[in-house]
Amino acid sequence: MIQFRTILPFLNDERKRSSRLLSYAGLLAGITLLLCTVQMFVNIGKLTGEKNISQDGFEYIPISKTVTNENMGSDNRFNDADIAYIKQQPFITDAAPLISNQFRATISAGNIIPFSTDIFLEAINDGFIDTLPESFHWKKGQAVVPIIFSANFLEIYNVFAPGQDLPQLSEQTLKALRIKLECSGPGGTEEYVAHIVALSDRINSVLVPDSFLGYANSIIGLQPHPLAARVFIKTDKAESAEFLNFLNKSGLHINKDRMRLGHIKQIVSVAVSAIGIFAVLVILLSIMSLGFYLKLLVARSRDNLQLLLVLGYSKRWLIKTISKQWTPIYIITTVCGVALLFIFQILFNAQFSFRKELTLFPSIYALLLAVFIILICMAQNRRTIKKLLEDV
Amino acid sequence: MSIILHHLIPVYLASEKTQNSMVWGKDLVFEKGKKYQITAPSGSGKTSLVHFLYGLRKDFSGTIKINETHIAQASDDSLSAIRSNVLSCVFQDLKLFPYHMVSQNLEIKKALSSFSGALSIAEMTRRLGIYSKMEQPVIHCSYGEQQRVAIIRALLQPFDYLILDEPFSHLDNRNRERAFALIMEEASKRNAAIIMIDLHASPYFEPDENIML
């Protein structure tokens, strides 16, 4: 078996070692930057995206029409055409109106908690509710109306209750309460027993079944088809530029924090993408620089290579053997890049140690990319050497 | 196992030069184990013939078959297999690496395909009187010394046919005798054919066949 070191003295490598090392350093810098860029994308996604994402991978976001001085007097609710238009958007998976009560609704908790207040009731398609118990349905004639109560409302109540001499309530106690619900309007007055069956983190409202609100709006409020002031949308692209642009263009409004987060994510993504493009350019330049080195090497060794062929060395063996010499260099450079990626991820993690979404181990995508880079470098190297030796 | 030349004519050769030739335009066979002497004056195409046989040039009509392989159509891999195992050659222009040591020039051939029965490099260089030049760049050796390096290099591989293109042109009689003896010894170990190509018939060489180019 002939070794590369046999022919090594016949390859005229007069170029300064330092310039070759510079190419390797450039390659290392490019690979590290690119891997860190991919890791940054993964980290940003984890830090900004998953907080509001439900188990099905979608976000459910309430939107309303922006009220301005110009449109204050007009009706800023959503009609069927508005909802259909929202549903048509490619980055919106589904949309459902949040219908409100068109009658007066009052609740009181009886003698145990001397508390009585007017409330608003809303209803939405069941598919948009995060905590949907089996008991959340209502039929005409049913005296008990199941309610899904906002977890935020309970929290607010418990903050202010002591100041009003009212008892604080646990979730279990709240669910055990039988609340009197009085609905009155042009169609008359009806009394029901409301029973809180679940708390919702997603929807800040007092939700009743669609069937109940439909019935009460028609019979008590005498408005069978009310328009919705809020629409819930289901999307997996809440931070995308298209989504944010669509909201701005259509005069729609979402929580400002969410919008700001989306903009920040957009800006950071653009910055990280720019670094990624720069990294790819650095890698390409390094590969080109190594390509020039190979061209120079072959050009300077042309006579010797021709003579090796005359002596009986085969082109195929020369291509294979010379190409193989760079394999360890590419592997070592990429492994160093992966090691630096680990350090980057540890440092990044230290900055966000309070966020459990991040892991110390880099993303599998970054590691797969590292393997891909090794393969690309080796293939390109072999291609260059083959092309050069074919001409000898 | 033979080299077969069929109607071989260099494309550039004037037709009158082929009329009296026993090679150009004729059928010729070189068989393993035999010795051939090809003589011709300068400009008759001796080196061209060597290059045709070795697959370095293809500007000829007719065919050359070496152990059933058409040399003009052979792939890179076939050519390298022939050059490292079947055909060995001492070129007139020697084809050495001028800036490398004598030892490196020999080792590079030995590494390719060693013949277990051959003498060692040290033994051969001692016998031809160039052992002391081993660590000297070829360019610093005299042409006679370089010729001896080329002869030894040709003997460091297995071969069925050994082509010698004016191999002793710069050697004195004593060195010719030594080199000739070594060549004969190594060729007989391999039962190889020797094809000696020169301006004149060599007094040391007793060929089975004399051929006028």
Chai-1 contact restraints between the chains, C-beta under 6 A:
chainA,res_idxA,chainB,res_idxB,connection_type,confidence,min_distance_angstrom,max_distance_angstrom,comment,restraint_id
A,I2,B,A111,contact,1.0,0.0,6.0,A-B,restraint_1
A,T6,B,A111,contact,1.0,0.0,6.0,A-B,restraint_2
A,P9,B,Q104,contact,1.0,0.0,6.0,A-B,restraint_3
A,L307,B,K95,contact,1.0,0.0,6.0,A-B,restraint_4
A,V310,B,K95,contact,1.0,0.0,6.0,A-B,restraint_5
A,L311,B,K109,contact,1.0,0.0,6.0,A-B,restraint_6
A,G312,B,S80,contact,1.0,0.0,6.0,A-B,restraint_7
A,G312,B,R83,contact,1.0,0.0,6.0,A-B,restraint_8
A,G312,B,S84,contact,1.0,0.0,6.0,A-B,restraint_9
A,G312,B,L112,contact,1.0,0.0,6.0,A-B,restraint_10
A,S314,B,D76,contact,1.0,0.0,6.0,A-B,restraint_11
A,S314,B,D77,contact,1.0,0.0,6.0,A-B,restraint_12
A,S314,B,S80,contact,1.0,0.0,6.0,A-B,restraint_13
A,K315,B,D76,contact,1.0,0.0,6.0,A-B,restraint_14
